[in-house]
């Protein structure tokens, strides 16, 4: 127990150390990578902001006044004819106050307008020169230049320089946009402190979580180890705590497997113990049975002698059976004749029933054809009815057209009257149109009356066909039921026919057996006489059987001894609720 616990503790300690070292390395690596990327992103964003500020300043100065850059006789900076120092100085100071950036306008390599001040004297740095690197890149080569950690008046700056050009493309000066790097340094320090803080917090949290997990794992391992040690000691009733058994990881699987192993061993040991007891009891029973069988063998010997005496009596009874067999054969012949007649009648009935079924099938087919024809007639009448209705609608339209034509005729007559002599011909046409409209209306009215009678009669025909269809459908159902009844009759007659044929076959078989039955009885008589002779041989065999029973009794005793030994070996294992049972062996 102590040895196992020590090994478990060493394993837990190693897991904690390895997890802590890995967490430390991972956190340090992630922190270093994060700090590097933050620094790059911050400086990139910082330089883009400075570049944008410098470009905006250059664009504003270059386009607000026309003309090239120059110096006046008094040394004042001019853009075209405009002196811009006083105009821009206040603006640069405001931008510096709002954004924290410093701006400078260079003419050549000299600062003429600037928001920079000397840290020691507090004076503006107007008139001071740019560094050689800046002059080389910007003034001479005409390139933009980013200066990193660049010292100006004793302070570190992050600055962007862009060339200031005249209309002919020559570089007249520079625009400077810069910022004190102390802000960047402070922000990066804050970011580093935050990363370190998160690193320490994550490490402590990871260490705490690992500690909790290891503690739970240790308890689960201890539960499993205790159970296996109980199993090692032969105790099969050990119990694994639910918190370990219900785990979803490998320890839960091991706990479940241990519990299954315990249950299987309990089943095997219990079955083995029971089998051992059963074998012991079986050995006892076998020995007892051998003794009883020996006694029975003696009784069998006596019975054999009685059989010998009864054999002679059996021979006399067999002779009497011959007479009874002859009478039974005559009865079988009579039954055979009656069954054959019944078979012929069943076949005739079967043929009549089949003809009836065929007639019903034909009648049902005709009935189905009638129903289909009636459905076709019904559909045709409905289509005719629909066509008549459409004609009625067309007649109504003709009536309306006749009415409108009549109105048109009246209007034409009125217009012809107004026209006087010139409208007489038109008046005659209008009169004829009016007569034609009246005739069309009368014809349409007559057609409507005829169509109404036709629709009414068609509707009656539809109703008559529906009634007839219902009657035919009921007749079809009745025919179907009658056919089903006839099919049942055919089946029953078929069963009767099969039964009579079976009975006939059985009777023929009995008739065939009748002749051989007499011979068998004769043979039985001879056998009865032989039984007496075999009795003496049977007595000798029974003596050998008694000797065999003695050997079986000895083997049963050996089997009982082996079962007792097995029972002693199995007693090493104990199970919950097990009661010790002892097989009592008679002396």
N, C-alpha and C positions, 0 to 999 in steps of 0.2 A: 504493500500500500504506500509506504513512504517513498519507495523507489519510483513508482509511477507518478506520484505527485511532484517529485523533484523534476522528473523529465518534463512534465506538463508545464511547470513554472519556467524552466529554461526555454521551452518552445515559445511561451507567451512573451518572455523578455526579448527573445530574438525578433519576434514579429513586431513588437513595439519599437525596437531600435531601428529595424529596417524601414518600417513605415515612417518613422520620424525623419530619418535621413533622406528618404525619397521625397517626403513632403517638403523638407527644407530645400533640397536641390531644385525641386519643381517650382517652388514659390520664388526662390532667388532668380532662377532662369526667366520665369514669366515677368518678374519685376524689372529685371535688367532690360529685357526685350521691350517691355512696355515703356520704360523710361526713355530708351533710345528713340523709339518711334514717336513718343510725345515731343521730345526735344526737336527731332527733325521736322515734325508737323508744325511745331510752334515757330521755329525759325523760318520755315517756308512761308507760313502765313504772315509772319512779321515782315519778311522781305517783300512779299507781294503787296502788303499794305503800304510800305515805304515807296515801292515803285509806282503804285497807283497815285499816291500823293504827289510824287515828283512829276509825273506825267501831267496830272491836272494843273499843277502850278505852271509848268512850262507852256501848256496849251493856253492857259488864261493870259499869261504875260505876252506870249507871241501874237495873239490875235486881238487883244484888247486895243493895242496901238499899232499903227502901221509904221514901217521904217525899220532901219537896221540899228544895231546896238553901237553906241559910241560914248565917249567922255567929253564933257564940256571943257571949256578953258579953265573953269574953276574946279575941275576934277569930279563933277557930278555925273552920275550914270543917266544916259539918255536912251529912250526908245523912240527912234525917229527924232522929233523935235520936243518930246515930252520928257521932263525930269520925273522919274518914277519913284525915287527914294522915299519921299515923304508919303506918297500915295500907297506904297506897299508895306512900309515898315509897321504901321499900326495893324494892318491886315494880318501880317505874319505873326505878330504878337498875339492876336486874338485866336488864330488857328493853333498856336502853341498852347494857349491856355485851355482850349476846348479839346484838343486831341492828344496833348503831351508830346507831339512831334515838333522838331525844330526844322526851320526852313532857312535856306541861304541862296542868294542870287550872286553868282560869281561873274565878274567881267575879267576875262583872262583867267589868271590863277589867283585873283584877289577877291575877298569877300567885300561886297559893296552894300548889300542889304541882307541882314541876318537877325534871327531871334536868339542866336547863341550868345552867351555871356561867359566871361572868364570866371572860373570858380573861385579864384583867389581875390581878384580885384572887383568883380561884379560889373565890369564894363563890357559893352558889346564888342564882339570880335571883328568889327569892321576894319578893313585894311590888312587883315592877316592873310597869309598865303595858304594855298592847298598843298598837300603832300606831293612828293615827286611821283609816287605811284599813281595817284589820281590824275595828275597833270599828263603823265605819259599815256594812260588809257583813254581819258576823256578828251582832253584838249588836242593832243597830237593825233591819236588814232580815231577819234570821233565815236568811241564805243560807250555804251552804258556800263556802269561799274557798281558792283555791290561790295561794300567794305564791311567786314565782320570784325567785331571787337577792335574798332579803330579808335585810337586815342586822339581826342581833341581837347586842348586846354586841360590836360591832366585827367580827363574822364573817358571811359570806354563808350564808344557809340557803335550802333549798327545803322549804316547809312547807305543811301542809294544816290548815285550821281548820274545825271543825264546831260548830254551836250545841249548848249543854247546856240542856235545857228542863225545866221543872217539870211537874207533872201537869196544870196548867191550860193548858199550851202556851206560857207566857211563857218568854223566854230568860233563864236565870239566869247563864249563863257560857259558856265555850268549852272544847273539847278541842283540843290542839295536838299534831300529830305532824310532826316535821321532821328534816332531816338536813343536815349540813354539805356545801355544794356543792363543797368541795375534792375529795371522792371522785369526784364526777361530772366535775369539771374534769380530774383526773388520768386518769380512764378515757378521757375524750374525747381527751386529749393522746396517750395510748397508742394509741388507735384511729387518730388522725391520723398518728402516727409509723409505724404498721403500713401504713397506706394509702400513705404516701410511700415507704416501703421497697419495698412491692410494686410501686408505680408505677415506681421507679427500676430495680428488678430486671426488670420486664416490658419497660421501654424498652430496657435493655441487651440483654436476650434477643432482643427483636424486632429490634434493630439488628444483633445478631450473625447471626440467621437471615437477615435481609435481605442482609447482607454475603455470607453463604455462597451464597444463592440467586443474587445478582447475579454472584458470581464464577463459579458454574457456568454461568449464562446467558451471561456474557461469553465463556467458553471455547467454548460451543456456537456463539455467533454468529461467533466467530473461525474455527471449523471450516467453517461454511457460507460465510463471506466468502472464505476461502482457496480453497475448492472453486470458487466462482463466478469468482474471479480466474484460476484455472487454466483454466476454461472460456473466459474472455475471451481468454486467450493461445492458444486452440486446442488445449489439452491436455485430451483427453477421458478420460484414465485417472486423474483425481483421485479421492481416497478421503476419505470423511467418517467421522470417528471413531465407534465404536460407542456411546460414551456420549451423543453427540448424536443419532445415528440412533435409539436406543432410548428417547428421551424421550417422555413421554405428552402433552406440551403442543404449542403451536403451533410451537415450534422443531423438535420432532421431526417434525411434519407437513412443515415447510419442508425439513428435511434429507431426509425420504423423497421429497418432490417433486423436490428437486435431484438425488437419486440416480436417480429415474425419468427425469428430463430427460436426465441423462448417458447412461443406458442407451438411451433413445430416440434421442438424437443419435448415439450409437455405431452403433446399428442403421441409422439413416438414412444417415450418412456412409459406413459400410461398404458398404451397399447401393448408394449413389451411386457410390462408387469402383469397385465391382465392375461396376455398370451401365456406367460410363464405359469400363472396360477391355473389357467385352463389346461395347459399341457400336463401339469402335475395331477390335476383332477382327472384328465383323460387317461393318464397312465393307471391311476387307481381304478377308473371305470373299466379300462381294458383288461386289467388283471381280474377284476370281479366278473367281467363278461366271459373271460376264458374259463373261469371256474364254472360259471353257469352253463356255458356251452358244453363243458365236459359232462355235466349232469344231464343236459338235454340229450347228448349223444347216447347215453345209456337208455334214456327214455325212447329215443328213436329206434334203438335196437329192439326194444320190446314191441314198438309199433310195427316194425317190419314183419315180425312174426304174426301180428294180427292181420297185416295186409295179405300175407300168404294164405291165411285161412279165408279171408274175404274174397280172394281171387276165384275160388271155386264157385262161391255163391254168385259172383259177377258173371260167370260163364252161363249159368242157368238163366239169369235175367236177360242176357244178350239174346238168347234163343227166343224168349218171349217178345223181344223188341222187333224181331224179323217179321212176326205176324202183324204187329202194329204198323210197321213200315209199308206193308202191302196195301193196307186200308188207306193210308195217307196218300199213296200214289194214285189210287182211284179218284180220290177227292181232287187232287191236283189236275187230273185230266179233265174233269167236269168244269173246274174253274177256268181252265185254258180255253175251252169252247166258248164260254160266256164272255170272256175278255176280248176274244177275237171279234165277236159280234158287236161289242161295245166300241171297238176300234173303228169298224166300218161305219157305224152310225156317227161317230165323232168326225170322221173325215167328210161325210156328206154334209153335216151341219157346218163344218168349216168352209166348204166350198160355197154354200148358200150365203153365209155371212160375208165372205169376200166379195161375192157378186153384189150384195146389198151396199157394201162400202164403196165399190166402184161406181154404182149408180148414184149414190150420194155425192161422190166427188164430181161426177159429170154434171149433176144438178147444181151443185155449188158453183161450178165454172160458168154454167149458163146464167145463173143468178148474178154472178159478178159481171158478166158481159152486159146484162140488162142494166145493172147499176151504172156501168161506165157509159152506156148509150144514153141513159136518162140524164146523166151529168152533162154529156155533150149537148143534148137537146136543151137542157136548162141554160147552159152557157150561151147557146145560139139564140134562145128566146131573149135572154137578158141583153145580148148584143143588139138584137132587133129592136128591143124596147128602147135601148139607148139611142139607136139611130132614129127611131120615131120621135123621140124627144128632141133630138137635134133638128129634125125636119120641122117640128112644131116651132122651135126657136127661129128657124129660117123663115117660116110662114109669118111669124109675128113681125119679123124684120120687113117682109114684103108688104104687110099691112101698113106698117109705119111709112114705108116708102110711098105706098099708094096715097096715104093721107097727105104726105108732103107734096106729092105730084098734083093732087087735087088743088091744094092751096096755090101751087105754082100756076096751075091752069086759070084759077080765078084772077090771080095777079096779072097774068098775060092778057086775059079778056079786058080787064080794066085798062091796061096800058093800050090795048088795041082800040078801045072806045075813045080814048083820049087822042089817039093818032088820027082818028077820022077815016077818010077814004084810004089813006096809006096803010092803015092797020087792019083792013078787012081780011086780007089773006092770013095775016097773023092771028086774027080772031077765030077763023075756021080751024087753024091748027090747035089753038088753045082749047077750043070746044072738043076736038077729037082727043086731045090729051086728057081732058077732064073725064070723057066717057071711058077711055082706057084705064084711068086711075080707079074709077068706080068698079069696072069689071075686075080689075086686079084685086081690089079690096074684097069684092064678093067671092072671088075664087079663093082668096086666102082664108076667108071665114069658113067656106065649105071645107077646105083642107084641114083647118083646125078641128072642125067637128069630127071629120073622119079620123083624124089622128087621135082625138080623145077616145073615140070608140075603140080604135086599134090598141091604144095604151091600156085601156081598161081590160080588153079581152086578153092582151099579152100578160097583164098582171095576174089574171085568173089562171092562165096557163101555167105561169110560174108557180103559183100556190098549189095547183093540182099536181104538178111535177114534184114539188117538195113533199106533199102528202104521200104521193106514190113512192118516192124515194125512201121515206121513213118506213113505209110498209114493207118494201123490198128489203131494207136493211134489217128489220125485225125478222123477216122470213129467213134471211141469210144467217142471223144469229141462231134461229131455231134449227136450221139445217146443220150448222156447226156443232151445236149441242148434240143433235141426233147422230152425227158422224162420230163424235167423241164416244157416245154410248155404244155405237156399233163397234168402234175400235176396241172398247173394253170387252164387249161380247166376243170379238175375234180372239183377243188375248186369252180370255177364260177358256174358250173352246180349244185354243192351242195348248193351254196348260193341261186340259182334260185329255187331249189327244196324246200329249207327251207322257202323262201319267199312265194312261192305258198301255201305251207302248212299253213303258218301263215295267209295268206290272206283267205284261205279256213276256218280256225278256226274262224277268225274275222267275216266272212260272216255268218257262222253258228250261231255265237253268236248274230249278228244283227238280224238274222232271228228269233232267240228265243226271242230277246227283242221286236220284232215287235208286237207280240201278247200282251205282257204286256204293251207296249207303249200306246195302245188304252185304256186299263184300267186306266193307269195313267192320261190320258187326261180327262177321265170321272171323276176321283177323283179330278183333278184340278178344274173342273167345280163346284163340290160340295164345294171344299175349297173356291173358289171365293165367293160363297154365304155366307160361314161362316165368311169371312173377314169382311163383312159389320157388322155382329153381334158383332165381336170382337172390332170394332172401339170404341164403347162406353167404353168398359173396358180399352182400351189403353189410352183414355183421362183421366180416373181416375188415372191410373199409372203415367201419366205425371205430375199430380198435386203433387203426392208424391215425384217424382223426383225433382221438383222445390224446395221442402222443404229440400231435401238432399243437393242440391247445395248451399243453404243458410248456412248449417252447414260447408260445405267444405270451403266456403269463410271466415267464422270466424276462422277456424283452420289455414288457410293460413296467416291470419293477425298475429296469435300467433307465427307461424314459422318465420315470418319476424322479429318480436321483438326479438326472441332468437338469430337469426343470427346477429342482430345489436350488442347485448351484447357480443357475441363471437368476433366480429370484433374489439370492443373496447379493449378486453383482449389481442388480438394478436398485437395491435398497440404498445405494450411495446417493441417488438423486431423490430430492424431496420437493413436493409441490404443495401450493397453498390449498388448504382444506382437505388434504389427503389423510385418510385414516389407514393405519397400518392393519393389514389383514394377514392372518396366519392360516395357512392351509393345514388342516389337521389330517395327519396320515395315520390310518389305523395300524396298530401293531401287528 
